[in-house]
Amino acid sequence: MTGADALARRLGLGDAVAIGLGSMIGAGVFAVWAPAAQAAGAGLLTGLVLAAVVAFCNATSSAQLAARYPTSGGTYVYGRERLGEWPGFLAGWSFVIGKTASCAAMAITFAAYAVPPEWHKPVAALAVAALTAVSCFGVTRTAGVTRVIVAVVLAVLAFVVVAGLASGDADPSRLTDGWADAGWYGVLQSAGLIFFAFAGYARIATMGEEVREPQRTIPRAIVIALSVTLVVYGVLGLAALAVLGPDALARSISPLADVASAGGWGWTAVVVGGGAALAALGALLALMAGVGRTALAMARNDDLPSWLAAVHPRYRVPHRATIVLGVVVIALVFAFDLRGAIGFSSFGVLLYYFIANASAVTQPREDRRFPRWLAVAGMIGCLVLVATLPLPSIVAGVAVLAVGVAYRVVVRLVRARRASA
């Protein structure tokens, strides 16, 4: 690519870590506990550990690949370089479509916490428009806003834990209550659902073209962001189970608000609701940045319309891809209620990381920073978690893949016919 088409390297280690944390410690942390408890009861703690292990394997593969290919696109680029055009396309397609739906879900989640029901969709659309504008004015704006959001959300999550444990309702025996009833299938399904909340470190890799000293910065940022997230989720999972117990947690509509208000402090719901709304905005901003960069990489290779590959001459961001993404997300906000998209998003993300791990397996010794067996373990883990997701999520994921494959086949046939004419 030419200098006019390249993005500017303006992100340091702190910026990259903030973007990763903003993606992982987003609205998912406020929503994932109830479906995980429905699947596994107290076994969700084991599911959390399994999800963390798979996430760590995936993160090491992503870090290793990002150091070798520090450009926009993440696993779309790695798959093309290491495995071929089709695996790369499937990774990019899964990421763009799944995360576009997740963007709409995050916007609706923000509005659900921020305003009355009759205002949900208009306010969600305004939030998307505002964050699209932020994204178009440079990546440092994105990182700066994300830093503030992450700091506030971490403070709210700390408040949830302290308020819940201070309520006097915490009972350590609930941590193992009914664990045997769930069985391994339930535990694995909870792991697949919880994995949805760990997947944000991909955003650091997809923005590799904008990170300074990428060979050094990206691996460190991925490991730091994932490690902080593991600690936060572990503490929250323990507190939620100890305070509410698995049955009440499974029935809860707003589990962390219920944890914070267990001591009878009704006002805590307002604090947690504000934190959830802000977390949704942070996740939406980071998601839009990652999807825009992956769309940019795909457009450069004609796997999406080539005019999406334009980079703004002043702000050095993929402005066309970002604006189109914003328009599509706003349309989805008004067309659907996508808050139930956790399973579908997990399907796409797990396929994305399966291809990342497969790509890492093929890297030569001189490019390897971690043992090959970690990538193999990541591949196996992704397949197991995909297989145990709810059936509707699997069906929807396969359907989306079929649409993507058909699109690419038709485009290639049309181009071949024009070339031969």
C-alpha positions, 0 to 999 in steps of 0.5 A: 500500500502507498503512504497515502493509503496507510494508517498512522502509528499513533498508539502507544502501549497504554492506548493499546491496553485501554482499547483491549480493556474497553472491548473486554470489560464492556457491557458483556460483563454486566450481562453474561453471568445470568445465561452462564448460570442458567447453563451451569449453575455454580459450575460457571466458575469452571466455565470461566476458567475454561474460557480463560484458558482458551482465551489465553491460547488464542491471545498468545497466537494473536500476539505472535502473529501480530508481531509478524504482521503488524497491519490492519485486519487481524486474523483476516490478514494472518489467515491469508498469509499463512493458510490462504485466501479462503480461510482469511476471508472466512475469518474476516467475514465472521468478524465483520458480520458478527461484530456489526451485530454486536455493535447494534446490541451494545448501542441498544444496551446503552439506551436500555440503561440510560433512558425510558423504553420509548426512547431506546432506539432513537438514543441508541442511534444517536449514540452510534452516530456520535461514536462514528464521528469520534472514530472519524476524527483520529484513533487517538480520540478513540483511545482517549475516550476509551481510557476514561470509560474504562477507568469509570467502569472499573470503579463501578465494578469495584463498587459492585464487589464491595457493596455485595460483600458488605451486604452480609448475604455472601455465603461461600457454600454457594460457590459449589451449590449444585455444581454436579447437576450441571454436568460437563456439557453445561459447564462447556456451554457456560464457557462458550457464553463467557468467552463472548466477554473475553474476545476483545483483545482481537481489537488490539491486533486488528489495529496493528497498523496504528501501533508504535513499535508493533512487534514489541507493543502488541504482544505486551498489550494483549497479555496485559489487557487479558490478564487484567480482565481475567482478574476482574472477571474472576472476582466478579464471578466469585462475588455474584455466586456468593451473594446471589447463589446460582439459582437467583443469578440465573433468574436475574435480569441485571445480575450485578445490580442485584449483587450491589443492592443485596444489602438493601441499598436501592440507590446502588442500581442507579450507580450500576446502571450508569456503569453498564451504560458507559461500559456499553459505550466503551465496547461499542467504540472499541468494536467500531474501531476493530470492525472498521480496520478489518473492513479496510483490510478486506477492501484492500484485497477486494473481499469487500468493495474497494472504495471502503479502503480509503484512508482520510488524508488528515486523520489517517483513519478508514473514514468510509468504512467507519461511516458505512459501519455506522449507517448499517449499525443504525439501520440494525438498531431500528430493525431489530432487538439484538441484545440476545446476540451473545451466542451468535457473536461467540460462534463468529469469534470462536471461528475467527480464533480457530483460524488465528490458532491454525495460522500460528501453528504454521509459523516458522521457529524464528517467528515463534514467541510461544510453544506450538502446543498452545496454538493447537490447544487453542484450536481444540478449545475453540472447536469444543466451545463452538460445538456446545453453544446453543443450537440456534447460535450455531445455525445462525452462524452457519447461515452467515458463513454461507452468505459470505461464501456465496458473496465471494464466489459470485464476485469472483465469477463476475470479475473472471467473466469481465476479464475474459470478455 
